[in-house]
């Protein structure tokens, strides 16, 4: 279960520090040499755990999140993720989680544990897997750079995202998948303007957008979609050395 204000504040910091190896709050890439399990079987196990337990592990242990000098947890009001002004609302979020947990306990006492697993637990696992999948693919690709503190700035980070296209599913899910670059550039924009904004910014960004892989191949003669990503040319347009996810993970 997601503590509302806790995630609100950490997600705001993700938007403020997207693409930063030092300050981004989630999907921070790890160097290959730091991954002793980086084998085909190890990657398969990692993907399985990420899709099933990744979201609760991120909330409880900050898995794949920003490296902090001490233990970080979304449920801890005094953890390093939050400042003093935010701590009261973290307590409020925790109270909400405890209230829902008590409600689930009462349902289990009334209808049985396995009834709650079927009606609540299984759908929750599916939602968690979908959430992790789409957000991971929006921030992880060989073409997407990640920057250290000497090169990162907000605009570079916002453009270091992508818009994976899922065909008709993109419309079913209100285009939360294929309008992510615009969401990072204009995070206060209502979601119902996201596709309009995506189409408007593509000509402005020019070479810094490029087509992305689709869930299935486009039909011959079909109109070009809105899927876009920050181009590998981003690295050539800036000075110095860019640290990319492809260099870190492959």
MODELLER restraints for C-alpha pairs under 7 A, 6 or more apart:
rsr = mdl.restraints
at = mdl.atoms
rsr.add(forms.Gaussian(group=physical.xy_distance, feature=features.Distance(at['CA:1:A'], at['CA:97:A']), mean=6.54, stdev=0.5))
rsr.add(forms.Gaussian(group=physical.xy_distance, feature=features.Distance(at['CA:3:A'], at['CA:93:A']), mean=4.79, stdev=0.5))
rsr.add(forms.Gaussian(group=physical.xy_distance, feature=features.Distance(at['CA:3:A'], at['CA:94:A']), mean=6.10, stdev=0.5))
rsr.add(forms.Gaussian(group=physical.xy_distance, feature=features.Distance(at['CA:3:A'], at['CA:97:A']), mean=6.27, stdev=0.5))
rsr.add(forms.Gaussian(group=physical.xy_distance, feature=features.Distance(at['CA:4:A'], at['CA:93:A']), mean=5.61, stdev=0.5))
rsr.add(forms.Gaussian(group=physical.xy_distance, feature=features.Distance(at['CA:5:A'], at['CA:89:A']), mean=6.09, stdev=0.5))
rsr.add(forms.Gaussian(group=physical.xy_distance, feature=features.Distance(at['CA:5:A'], at['CA:90:A']), mean=5.99, stdev=0.5))
rsr.add(forms.Gaussian(group=physical.xy_distance, feature=features.Distance(at['CA:5:A'], at['CA:93:A']), mean=5.86, stdev=0.5))
rsr.add(forms.Gaussian(group=physical.xy_distance, feature=features.Distance(at['CA:6:A'], at['CA:74:A']), mean=5.66, stdev=0.5))
rsr.add(forms.Gaussian(group=physical.xy_distance, feature=features.Distance(at['CA:6:A'], at['CA:90:A']), mean=5.49, stdev=0.5))
rsr.add(forms.Gaussian(group=physical.xy_distance, feature=features.Distance(at['CA:6:A'], at['CA:93:A']), mean=6.72, stdev=0.5))
rsr.add(forms.Gaussian(group=physical.xy_distance, feature=features.Distance(at['CA:7:A'], at['CA:74:A']), mean=6.97, stdev=0.5))
rsr.add(forms.Gaussian(group=physical.xy_distance, feature=features.Distance(at['CA:10:A'], at['CA:25:A']), mean=6.62, stdev=0.5))
rsr.add(forms.Gaussian(group=physical.xy_distance, feature=features.Distance(at['CA:10:A'], at['CA:81:A']), mean=6.85, stdev=0.5))
rsr.add(forms.Gaussian(group=physical.xy_distance, feature=features.Distance(at['CA:13:A'], at['CA:25:A']), mean=6.58, stdev=0.5))
rsr.add(forms.Gaussian(group=physical.xy_distance, feature=features.Distance(at['CA:14:A'], at['CA:24:A']), mean=5.27, stdev=0.5))
rsr.add(forms.Gaussian(group=physical.xy_distance, feature=features.Distance(at['CA:14:A'], at['CA:25:A']), mean=4.94, stdev=0.5))
rsr.add(forms.Gaussian(group=physical.xy_distance, feature=features.Distance(at['CA:14:A'], at['CA:26:A']), mean=6.82, stdev=0.5))
rsr.add(forms.Gaussian(group=physical.xy_distance, feature=features.Distance(at['CA:15:A'], at['CA:184:A']), mean=6.48, stdev=0.5))
rsr.add(forms.Gaussian(group=physical.xy_distance, feature=features.Distance(at['CA:16:A'], at['CA:154:A']), mean=6.77, stdev=0.5))
rsr.add(forms.Gaussian(group=physical.xy_distance, feature=features.Distance(at['CA:17:A'], at['CA:23:A']), mean=5.78, stdev=0.5))
rsr.add(forms.Gaussian(group=physical.xy_distance, feature=features.Distance(at['CA:17:A'], at['CA:24:A']), mean=4.77, stdev=0.5))
rsr.add(forms.Gaussian(group=physical.xy_distance, feature=features.Distance(at['CA:17:A'], at['CA:154:A']), mean=6.57, stdev=0.5))
rsr.add(forms.Gaussian(group=physical.xy_distance, feature=features.Distance(at['CA:17:A'], at['CA:157:A']), mean=6.79, stdev=0.5))
rsr.add(forms.Gaussian(group=physical.xy_distance, feature=features.Distance(at['CA:18:A'], at['CA:24:A']), mean=5.28, stdev=0.5))
rsr.add(forms.Gaussian(group=physical.xy_distance, feature=features.Distance(at['CA:18:A'], at['CA:157:A']), mean=4.72, stdev=0.5))
rsr.add(forms.Gaussian(group=physical.xy_distance, feature=features.Distance(at['CA:18:A'], at['CA:158:A']), mean=6.01, stdev=0.5))
rsr.add(forms.Gaussian(group=physical.xy_distance, feature=features.Distance(at['CA:19:A'], at['CA:146:A']), mean=4.76, stdev=0.5))
rsr.add(forms.Gaussian(group=physical.xy_distance, feature=features.Distance(at['CA:19:A'], at['CA:147:A']), mean=6.07, stdev=0.5))
rsr.add(forms.Gaussian(group=physical.xy_distance, feature=features.Distance(at['CA:19:A'], at['CA:157:A']), mean=4.45, stdev=0.5))
rsr.add(forms.Gaussian(group=physical.xy_distance, feature=features.Distance(at['CA:19:A'], at['CA:160:A']), mean=6.09, stdev=0.5))
rsr.add(forms.Gaussian(group=physical.xy_distance, feature=features.Distance(at['CA:20:A'], at['CA:146:A']), mean=5.87, stdev=0.5))
rsr.add(forms.Gaussian(group=physical.xy_distance, feature=features.Distance(at['CA:20:A'], at['CA:147:A']), mean=5.10, stdev=0.5))
rsr.add(forms.Gaussian(group=physical.xy_distance, feature=features.Distance(at['CA:20:A'], at['CA:148:A']), mean=5.94, stdev=0.5))
rsr.add(forms.Gaussian(group=physical.xy_distance, feature=features.Distance(at['CA:20:A'], at['CA:152:A']), mean=6.11, stdev=0.5))
rsr.add(forms.Gaussian(group=physical.xy_distance, feature=features.Distance(at['CA:20:A'], at['CA:157:A']), mean=6.76, stdev=0.5))
rsr.add(forms.Gaussian(group=physical.xy_distance, feature=features.Distance(at['CA:21:A'], at['CA:28:A']), mean=6.09, stdev=0.5))
rsr.add(forms.Gaussian(group=physical.xy_distance, feature=features.Distance(at['CA:21:A'], at['CA:146:A']), mean=6.18, stdev=0.5))
rsr.add(forms.Gaussian(group=physical.xy_distance, feature=features.Distance(at['CA:21:A'], at['CA:147:A']), mean=5.75, stdev=0.5))
rsr.add(forms.Gaussian(group=physical.xy_distance, feature=features.Distance(at['CA:21:A'], at['CA:148:A']), mean=5.24, stdev=0.5))
rsr.add(forms.Gaussian(group=physical.xy_distance, feature=features.Distance(at['CA:22:A'], at['CA:66:A']), mean=6.91, stdev=0.5))
rsr.add(forms.Gaussian(group=physical.xy_distance, feature=features.Distance(at['CA:22:A'], at['CA:148:A']), mean=6.39, stdev=0.5))
rsr.add(forms.Gaussian(group=physical.xy_distance, feature=features.Distance(at['CA:22:A'], at['CA:149:A']), mean=6.61, stdev=0.5))
rsr.add(forms.Gaussian(group=physical.xy_distance, feature=features.Distance(at['CA:23:A'], at['CA:66:A']), mean=6.09, stdev=0.5))
rsr.add(forms.Gaussian(group=physical.xy_distance, feature=features.Distance(at['CA:24:A'], at['CA:66:A']), mean=5.81, stdev=0.5))
rsr.add(forms.Gaussian(group=physical.xy_distance, feature=features.Distance(at['CA:25:A'], at['CA:65:A']), mean=5.07, stdev=0.5))
rsr.add(forms.Gaussian(group=physical.xy_distance, feature=features.Distance(at['CA:25:A'], at['CA:66:A']), mean=4.71, stdev=0.5))
rsr.add(forms.Gaussian(group=physical.xy_distance, feature=features.Distance(at['CA:26:A'], at['CA:64:A']), mean=5.84, stdev=0.5))
rsr.add(forms.Gaussian(group=physical.xy_distance, feature=features.Distance(at['CA:26:A'], at['CA:65:A']), mean=4.15, stdev=0.5))
rsr.add(forms.Gaussian(group=physical.xy_distance, feature=features.Distance(at['CA:26:A'], at['CA:66:A']), mean=6.12, stdev=0.5))
rsr.add(forms.Gaussian(group=physical.xy_distance, feature=features.Distance(at['CA:27:A'], at['CA:64:A']), mean=5.39, stdev=0.5))
rsr.add(forms.Gaussian(group=physical.xy_distance, feature=features.Distance(at['CA:27:A'], at['CA:65:A']), mean=6.07, stdev=0.5))
rsr.add(forms.Gaussian(group=physical.xy_distance, feature=features.Distance(at['CA:27:A'], at['CA:136:A']), mean=6.92, stdev=0.5))
rsr.add(forms.Gaussian(group=physical.xy_distance, feature=features.Distance(at['CA:28:A'], at['CA:64:A']), mean=5.97, stdev=0.5))
rsr.add(forms.Gaussian(group=physical.xy_distance, feature=features.Distance(at['CA:28:A'], at['CA:65:A']), mean=5.99, stdev=0.5))
rsr.add(forms.Gaussian(group=physical.xy_distance, feature=features.Distance(at['CA:28:A'], at['CA:66:A']), mean=6.46, stdev=0.5))
rsr.add(forms.Gaussian(group=physical.xy_distance, feature=features.Distance(at['CA:29:A'], at['CA:245:A']), mean=6.28, stdev=0.5))
rsr.add(forms.Gaussian(group=physical.xy_distance, feature=features.Distance(at['CA:29:A'], at['CA:248:A']), mean=6.65, stdev=0.5))
rsr.add(forms.Gaussian(group=physical.xy_distance, feature=features.Distance(at['CA:30:A'], at['CA:248:A']), mean=6.12, stdev=0.5))
rsr.add(forms.Gaussian(group=physical.xy_distance, feature=features.Distance(at['CA:30:A'], at['CA:249:A']), mean=6.70, stdev=0.5))
rsr.add(forms.Gaussian(group=physical.xy_distance, feature=features.Distance(at['CA:31:A'], at['CA:248:A']), mean=4.46, stdev=0.5))
rsr.add(forms.Gaussian(group=physical.xy_distance, feature=features.Distance(at['CA:31:A'], at['CA:249:A']), mean=5.99, stdev=0.5))
rsr.add(forms.Gaussian(group=physical.xy_distance, feature=features.Distance(at['CA:32:A'], at['CA:248:A']), mean=5.62, stdev=0.5))
rsr.add(forms.Gaussian(group=physical.xy_distance, feature=features.Distance(at['CA:32:A'], at['CA:249:A']), mean=5.12, stdev=0.5))
rsr.add(forms.Gaussian(group=physical.xy_distance, feature=features.Distance(at['CA:32:A'], at['CA:250:A']), mean=6.75, stdev=0.5))
rsr.add(forms.Gaussian(group=physical.xy_distance, feature=features.Distance(at['CA:51:A'], at['CA:129:A']), mean=4.51, stdev=0.5))
rsr.add(forms.Gaussian(group=physical.xy_distance, feature=features.Distance(at['CA:51:A'], at['CA:132:A']), mean=6.26, stdev=0.5))
rsr.add(forms.Gaussian(group=physical.xy_distance, feature=features.Distance(at['CA:51:A'], at['CA:133:A']), mean=6.83, stdev=0.5))
rsr.add(forms.Gaussian(group=physical.xy_distance, feature=features.Distance(at['CA:52:A'], at['CA:125:A']), mean=6.31, stdev=0.5))
rsr.add(forms.Gaussian(group=physical.xy_distance, feature=features.Distance(at['CA:52:A'], at['CA:129:A']), mean=5.77, stdev=0.5))
rsr.add(forms.Gaussian(group=physical.xy_distance, feature=features.Distance(at['CA:55:A'], at['CA:128:A']), mean=6.14, stdev=0.5))
rsr.add(forms.Gaussian(group=physical.xy_distance, feature=features.Distance(at['CA:55:A'], at['CA:132:A']), mean=6.57, stdev=0.5))
rsr.add(forms.Gaussian(group=physical.xy_distance, feature=features.Distance(at['CA:57:A'], at['CA:63:A']), mean=5.71, stdev=0.5))
rsr.add(forms.Gaussian(group=physical.xy_distance, feature=features.Distance(at['CA:58:A'], at['CA:64:A']), mean=6.75, stdev=0.5))
rsr.add(forms.Gaussian(group=physical.xy_distance, feature=features.Distance(at['CA:58:A'], at['CA:65:A']), mean=6.97, stdev=0.5))
rsr.add(forms.Gaussian(group=physical.xy_distance, feature=features.Distance(at['CA:59:A'], at['CA:73:A']), mean=6.02, stdev=0.5))
rsr.add(forms.Gaussian(group=physical.xy_distance, feature=features.Distance(at['CA:59:A'], at['CA:74:A']), mean=5.12, stdev=0.5))
rsr.add(forms.Gaussian(group=physical.xy_distance, feature=features.Distance(at['CA:60:A'], at['CA:73:A']), mean=4.90, stdev=0.5))
rsr.add(forms.Gaussian(group=physical.xy_distance, feature=features.Distance(at['CA:60:A'], at['CA:74:A']), mean=6.08, stdev=0.5))
rsr.add(forms.Gaussian(group=physical.xy_distance, feature=features.Distance(at['CA:60:A'], at['CA:75:A']), mean=6.87, stdev=0.5))
rsr.add(forms.Gaussian(group=physical.xy_distance, feature=features.Distance(at['CA:61:A'], at['CA:72:A']), mean=6.15, stdev=0.5))
rsr.add(forms.Gaussian(group=physical.xy_distance, feature=features.Distance(at['CA:61:A'], at['CA:73:A']), mean=5.28, stdev=0.5))
rsr.add(forms.Gaussian(group=physical.xy_distance, feature=features.Distance(at['CA:62:A'], at['CA:72:A']), mean=5.80, stdev=0.5))
rsr.add(forms.Gaussian(group=physical.xy_distance, feature=features.Distance(at['CA:62:A'], at['CA:73:A']), mean=5.84, stdev=0.5))
rsr.add(forms.Gaussian(group=physical.xy_distance, feature=features.Distance(at['CA:72:A'], at['CA:79:A']), mean=5.53, stdev=0.5))
rsr.add(forms.Gaussian(group=physical.xy_distance, feature=features.Distance(at['CA:72:A'], at['CA:80:A']), mean=6.04, stdev=0.5))
rsr.add(forms.Gaussian(group=physical.xy_distance, feature=features.Distance(at['CA:72:A'], at['CA:81:A']), mean=6.59, stdev=0.5))
rsr.add(forms.Gaussian(group=physical.xy_distance, feature=features.Distance(at['CA:73:A'], at['CA:79:A']), mean=6.41, stdev=0.5))
rsr.add(forms.Gaussian(group=physical.xy_distance, feature=features.Distance(at['CA:75:A'], at['CA:94:A']), mean=6.29, stdev=0.5))
rsr.add(forms.Gaussian(group=physical.xy_distance, feature=features.Distance(at['CA:77:A'], at['CA:87:A']), mean=4.91, stdev=0.5))
rsr.add(forms.Gaussian(group=physical.xy_distance, feature=features.Distance(at['CA:77:A'], at['CA:90:A']), mean=5.28, stdev=0.5))
rsr.add(forms.Gaussian(group=physical.xy_distance, feature=features.Distance(at['CA:77:A'], at['CA:91:A']), mean=6.30, stdev=0.5))
rsr.add(forms.Gaussian(group=physical.xy_distance, feature=features.Distance(at['CA:78:A'], at['CA:87:A']), mean=6.76, stdev=0.5))
rsr.add(forms.Gaussian(group=physical.xy_distance, feature=features.Distance(at['CA:107:A'], at['CA:116:A']), mean=6.93, stdev=0.5))
rsr.add(forms.Gaussian(group=physical.xy_distance, feature=features.Distance(at['CA:108:A'], at['CA:116:A']), mean=5.89, stdev=0.5))
rsr.add(forms.Gaussian(group=physical.xy_distance, feature=features.Distance(at['CA:134:A'], at['CA:177:A']), mean=6.49, stdev=0.5))
rsr.add(forms.Gaussian(group=physical.xy_distance, feature=features.Distance(at['CA:138:A'], at['CA:161:A']), mean=5.71, stdev=0.5))
rsr.add(forms.Gaussian(group=physical.xy_distance, feature=features.Distance(at['CA:138:A'], at['CA:162:A']), mean=4.92, stdev=0.5))
rsr.add(forms.Gaussian(group=physical.xy_distance, feature=features.Distance(at['CA:138:A'], at['CA:163:A']), mean=6.10, stdev=0.5))
rsr.add(forms.Gaussian(group=physical.xy_distance, feature=features.Distance(at['CA:138:A'], at['CA:164:A']), mean=6.53, stdev=0.5))
rsr.add(forms.Gaussian(group=physical.xy_distance, feature=features.Distance(at['CA:139:A'], at['CA:161:A']), mean=5.10, stdev=0.5))
rsr.add(forms.Gaussian(group=physical.xy_distance, feature=features.Distance(at['CA:139:A'], at['CA:162:A']), mean=6.50, stdev=0.5))
rsr.add(forms.Gaussian(group=physical.xy_distance, feature=features.Distance(at['CA:140:A'], at['CA:245:A']), mean=6.89, stdev=0.5))
rsr.add(forms.Gaussian(group=physical.xy_distance, feature=features.Distance(at['CA:141:A'], at['CA:245:A']), mean=6.68, stdev=0.5))
rsr.add(forms.Gaussian(group=physical.xy_distance, feature=features.Distance(at['CA:142:A'], at['CA:245:A']), mean=5.73, stdev=0.5))
rsr.add(forms.Gaussian(group=physical.xy_distance, feature=features.Distance(at['CA:142:A'], at['CA:246:A']), mean=4.27, stdev=0.5))
rsr.add(forms.Gaussian(group=physical.xy_distance, feature=features.Distance(at['CA:143:A'], at['CA:231:A']), mean=6.39, stdev=0.5))
rsr.add(forms.Gaussian(group=physical.xy_distance, feature=features.Distance(at['CA:143:A'], at['CA:232:A']), mean=5.13, stdev=0.5))
rsr.add(forms.Gaussian(group=physical.xy_distance, feature=features.Distance(at['CA:144:A'], at['CA:160:A']), mean=5.30, stdev=0.5))
rsr.add(forms.Gaussian(group=physical.xy_distance, feature=features.Distance(at['CA:144:A'], at['CA:161:A']), mean=6.68, stdev=0.5))
rsr.add(forms.Gaussian(group=physical.xy_distance, feature=features.Distance(at['CA:144:A'], at['CA:230:A']), mean=6.54, stdev=0.5))
rsr.add(forms.Gaussian(group=physical.xy_distance, feature=features.Distance(at['CA:144:A'], at['CA:232:A']), mean=6.85, stdev=0.5))
rsr.add(forms.Gaussian(group=physical.xy_distance, feature=features.Distance(at['CA:144:A'], at['CA:244:A']), mean=6.17, stdev=0.5))
rsr.add(forms.Gaussian(group=physical.xy_distance, feature=features.Distance(at['CA:144:A'], at['CA:245:A']), mean=6.32, stdev=0.5))
rsr.add(forms.Gaussian(group=physical.xy_distance, feature=features.Distance(at['CA:145:A'], at['CA:160:A']), mean=6.00, stdev=0.5))
rsr.add(forms.Gaussian(group=physical.xy_distance, feature=features.Distance(at['CA:145:A'], at['CA:242:A']), mean=6.57, stdev=0.5))
rsr.add(forms.Gaussian(group=physical.xy_distance, feature=features.Distance(at['CA:145:A'], at['CA:243:A']), mean=5.94, stdev=0.5))
rsr.add(forms.Gaussian(group=physical.xy_distance, feature=features.Distance(at['CA:145:A'], at['CA:244:A']), mean=3.82, stdev=0.5))
rsr.add(forms.Gaussian(group=physical.xy_distance, feature=features.Distance(at['CA:145:A'], at['CA:245:A']), mean=5.88, stdev=0.5))
rsr.add(forms.Gaussian(group=physical.xy_distance, feature=features.Distance(at['CA:146:A'], at['CA:243:A']), mean=5.28, stdev=0.5))
rsr.add(forms.Gaussian(group=physical.xy_distance, feature=features.Distance(at['CA:146:A'], at['CA:244:A']), mean=4.88, stdev=0.5))
rsr.add(forms.Gaussian(group=physical.xy_distance, feature=features.Distance(at['CA:146:A'], at['CA:245:A']), mean=6.22, stdev=0.5))
rsr.add(forms.Gaussian(group=physical.xy_distance, feature=features.Distance(at['CA:147:A'], at['CA:242:A']), mean=6.01, stdev=0.5))
rsr.add(forms.Gaussian(group=physical.xy_distance, feature=features.Distance(at['CA:147:A'], at['CA:243:A']), mean=5.44, stdev=0.5))
rsr.add(forms.Gaussian(group=physical.xy_distance, feature=features.Distance(at['CA:158:A'], at['CA:181:A']), mean=6.83, stdev=0.5))
rsr.add(forms.Gaussian(group=physical.xy_distance, feature=features.Distance(at['CA:158:A'], at['CA:184:A']), mean=5.36, stdev=0.5))
rsr.add(forms.Gaussian(group=physical.xy_distance, feature=features.Distance(at['CA:158:A'], at['CA:185:A']), mean=5.95, stdev=0.5))
rsr.add(forms.Gaussian(group=physical.xy_distance, feature=features.Distance(at['CA:159:A'], at['CA:181:A']), mean=6.40, stdev=0.5))
rsr.add(forms.Gaussian(group=physical.xy_distance, feature=features.Distance(at['CA:159:A'], at['CA:230:A']), mean=5.20, stdev=0.5))
rsr.add(forms.Gaussian(group=physical.xy_distance, feature=features.Distance(at['CA:160:A'], at['CA:230:A']), mean=5.41, stdev=0.5))
rsr.add(forms.Gaussian(group=physical.xy_distance, feature=features.Distance(at['CA:161:A'], at['CA:181:A']), mean=5.75, stdev=0.5))
rsr.add(forms.Gaussian(group=physical.xy_distance, feature=features.Distance(at['CA:161:A'], at['CA:229:A']), mean=6.00, stdev=0.5))
rsr.add(forms.Gaussian(group=physical.xy_distance, feature=features.Distance(at['CA:161:A'], at['CA:230:A']), mean=6.20, stdev=0.5))
rsr.add(forms.Gaussian(group=physical.xy_distance, feature=features.Distance(at['CA:162:A'], at['CA:180:A']), mean=6.36, stdev=0.5))
rsr.add(forms.Gaussian(group=physical.xy_distance, feature=features.Distance(at['CA:162:A'], at['CA:181:A']), mean=5.88, stdev=0.5))
rsr.add(forms.Gaussian(group=physical.xy_distance, feature=features.Distance(at['CA:162:A'], at['CA:228:A']), mean=5.74, stdev=0.5))
rsr.add(forms.Gaussian(group=physical.xy_distance, feature=features.Distance(at['CA:162:A'], at['CA:229:A']), mean=3.95, stdev=0.5))
rsr.add(forms.Gaussian(group=physical.xy_distance, feature=features.Distance(at['CA:162:A'], at['CA:230:A']), mean=6.41, stdev=0.5))
rsr.add(forms.Gaussian(group=physical.xy_distance, feature=features.Distance(at['CA:163:A'], at['CA:177:A']), mean=6.06, stdev=0.5))
rsr.add(forms.Gaussian(group=physical.xy_distance, feature=features.Distance(at['CA:163:A'], at['CA:178:A']), mean=4.03, stdev=0.5))
rsr.add(forms.Gaussian(group=physical.xy_distance, feature=features.Distance(at['CA:163:A'], at['CA:179:A']), mean=5.68, stdev=0.5))
rsr.add(forms.Gaussian(group=physical.xy_distance, feature=features.Distance(at['CA:163:A'], at['CA:180:A']), mean=5.49, stdev=0.5))
rsr.add(forms.Gaussian(group=physical.xy_distance, feature=features.Distance(at['CA:163:A'], at['CA:181:A']), mean=6.47, stdev=0.5))
rsr.add(forms.Gaussian(group=physical.xy_distance, feature=features.Distance(at['CA:163:A'], at['CA:227:A']), mean=4.86, stdev=0.5))
rsr.add(forms.Gaussian(group=physical.xy_distance, feature=features.Distance(at['CA:163:A'], at['CA:228:A']), mean=5.10, stdev=0.5))
rsr.add(forms.Gaussian(group=physical.xy_distance, feature=features.Distance(at['CA:163:A'], at['CA:229:A']), mean=5.98, stdev=0.5))
rsr.add(forms.Gaussian(group=physical.xy_distance, feature=features.Distance(at['CA:164:A'], at['CA:177:A']), mean=6.01, stdev=0.5))
rsr.add(forms.Gaussian(group=physical.xy_distance, feature=features.Distance(at['CA:164:A'], at['CA:178:A']), mean=5.26, stdev=0.5))
rsr.add(forms.Gaussian(group=physical.xy_distance, feature=features.Distance(at['CA:164:A'], at['CA:212:A']), mean=6.33, stdev=0.5))
rsr.add(forms.Gaussian(group=physical.xy_distance, feature=features.Distance(at['CA:164:A'], at['CA:213:A']), mean=6.82, stdev=0.5))
rsr.add(forms.Gaussian(group=physical.xy_distance, feature=features.Distance(at['CA:164:A'], at['CA:214:A']), mean=6.45, stdev=0.5))
rsr.add(forms.Gaussian(group=physical.xy_distance, feature=features.Distance(at['CA:164:A'], at['CA:227:A']), mean=5.83, stdev=0.5))
rsr.add(forms.Gaussian(group=physical.xy_distance, feature=features.Distance(at['CA:165:A'], at['CA:177:A']), mean=6.72, stdev=0.5))
rsr.add(forms.Gaussian(group=physical.xy_distance, feature=features.Distance(at['CA:165:A'], at['CA:178:A']), mean=5.41, stdev=0.5))
rsr.add(forms.Gaussian(group=physical.xy_distance, feature=features.Distance(at['CA:165:A'], at['CA:214:A']), mean=5.15, stdev=0.5))
rsr.add(forms.Gaussian(group=physical.xy_distance, feature=features.Distance(at['CA:165:A'], at['CA:215:A']), mean=6.47, stdev=0.5))
rsr.add(forms.Gaussian(group=physical.xy_distance, feature=features.Distance(at['CA:165:A'], at['CA:227:A']), mean=5.58, stdev=0.5))
rsr.add(forms.Gaussian(group=physical.xy_distance, feature=features.Distance(at['CA:166:A'], at['CA:214:A']), mean=6.21, stdev=0.5))
rsr.add(forms.Gaussian(group=physical.xy_distance, feature=features.Distance(at['CA:166:A'], at['CA:215:A']), mean=5.12, stdev=0.5))
rsr.add(forms.Gaussian(group=physical.xy_distance, feature=features.Distance(at['CA:170:A'], at['CA:177:A']), mean=6.14, stdev=0.5))
rsr.add(forms.Gaussian(group=physical.xy_distance, feature=features.Distance(at['CA:170:A'], at['CA:178:A']), mean=6.67, stdev=0.5))
rsr.add(forms.Gaussian(group=physical.xy_distance, feature=features.Distance(at['CA:178:A'], at['CA:226:A']), mean=7.00, stdev=0.5))
rsr.add(forms.Gaussian(group=physical.xy_distance, feature=features.Distance(at['CA:178:A'], at['CA:227:A']), mean=5.63, stdev=0.5))
rsr.add(forms.Gaussian(group=physical.xy_distance, feature=features.Distance(at['CA:179:A'], at['CA:194:A']), mean=5.79, stdev=0.5))
rsr.add(forms.Gaussian(group=physical.xy_distance, feature=features.Distance(at['CA:179:A'], at['CA:195:A']), mean=5.88, stdev=0.5))
rsr.add(forms.Gaussian(group=physical.xy_distance, feature=features.Distance(at['CA:179:A'], at['CA:198:A']), mean=5.96, stdev=0.5))
rsr.add(forms.Gaussian(group=physical.xy_distance, feature=features.Distance(at['CA:182:A'], at['CA:194:A']), mean=6.49, stdev=0.5))
rsr.add(forms.Gaussian(group=physical.xy_distance, feature=features.Distance(at['CA:182:A'], at['CA:197:A']), mean=6.36, stdev=0.5))
rsr.add(forms.Gaussian(group=physical.xy_distance, feature=features.Distance(at['CA:182:A'], at['CA:198:A']), mean=5.53, stdev=0.5))
rsr.add(forms.Gaussian(group=physical.xy_distance, feature=features.Distance(at['CA:183:A'], at['CA:194:A']), mean=6.82, stdev=0.5))
rsr.add(forms.Gaussian(group=physical.xy_distance, feature=features.Distance(at['CA:198:A'], at['CA:226:A']), mean=6.95, stdev=0.5))
rsr.add(forms.Gaussian(group=physical.xy_distance, feature=features.Distance(at['CA:199:A'], at['CA:226:A']), mean=6.52, stdev=0.5))
rsr.add(forms.Gaussian(group=physical.xy_distance, feature=features.Distance(at['CA:202:A'], at['CA:209:A']), mean=6.74, stdev=0.5))
rsr.add(forms.Gaussian(group=physical.xy_distance, feature=features.Distance(at['CA:207:A'], at['CA:231:A']), mean=6.84, stdev=0.5))
rsr.add(forms.Gaussian(group=physical.xy_distance, feature=features.Distance(at['CA:208:A'], at['CA:230:A']), mean=5.13, stdev=0.5))
rsr.add(forms.Gaussian(group=physical.xy_distance, feature=features.Distance(at['CA:208:A'], at['CA:231:A']), mean=4.71, stdev=0.5))
rsr.add(forms.Gaussian(group=physical.xy_distance, feature=features.Distance(at['CA:208:A'], at['CA:233:A']), mean=6.49, stdev=0.5))
rsr.add(forms.Gaussian(group=physical.xy_distance, feature=features.Distance(at['CA:208:A'], at['CA:234:A']), mean=6.18, stdev=0.5))
rsr.add(forms.Gaussian(group=physical.xy_distance, feature=features.Distance(at['CA:209:A'], at['CA:228:A']), mean=5.42, stdev=0.5))
rsr.add(forms.Gaussian(group=physical.xy_distance, feature=features.Distance(at['CA:209:A'], at['CA:229:A']), mean=5.07, stdev=0.5))
rsr.add(forms.Gaussian(group=physical.xy_distance, feature=features.Distance(at['CA:209:A'], at['CA:230:A']), mean=4.90, stdev=0.5))
rsr.add(forms.Gaussian(group=physical.xy_distance, feature=features.Distance(at['CA:209:A'], at['CA:231:A']), mean=5.17, stdev=0.5))
rsr.add(forms.Gaussian(group=physical.xy_distance, feature=features.Distance(at['CA:210:A'], at['CA:228:A']), mean=5.25, stdev=0.5))
rsr.add(forms.Gaussian(group=physical.xy_distance, feature=features.Distance(at['CA:210:A'], at['CA:229:A']), mean=5.63, stdev=0.5))
rsr.add(forms.Gaussian(group=physical.xy_distance, feature=features.Distance(at['CA:210:A'], at['CA:230:A']), mean=6.89, stdev=0.5))
rsr.add(forms.Gaussian(group=physical.xy_distance, feature=features.Distance(at['CA:210:A'], at['CA:231:A']), mean=5.83, stdev=0.5))
rsr.add(forms.Gaussian(group=physical.xy_distance, feature=features.Distance(at['CA:211:A'], at['CA:227:A']), mean=5.96, stdev=0.5))
rsr.add(forms.Gaussian(group=physical.xy_distance, feature=features.Distance(at['CA:211:A'], at['CA:228:A']), mean=5.13, stdev=0.5))
rsr.add(forms.Gaussian(group=physical.xy_distance, feature=features.Distance(at['CA:211:A'], at['CA:229:A']), mean=6.86, stdev=0.5))
rsr.add(forms.Gaussian(group=physical.xy_distance, feature=features.Distance(at['CA:212:A'], at['CA:227:A']), mean=5.97, stdev=0.5))
rsr.add(forms.Gaussian(group=physical.xy_distance, feature=features.Distance(at['CA:212:A'], at['CA:228:A']), mean=5.71, stdev=0.5))
rsr.add(forms.Gaussian(group=physical.xy_distance, feature=features.Distance(at['CA:212:A'], at['CA:229:A']), mean=6.44, stdev=0.5))
rsr.add(forms.Gaussian(group=physical.xy_distance, feature=features.Distance(at['CA:235:A'], at['CA:242:A']), mean=5.90, stdev=0.5))
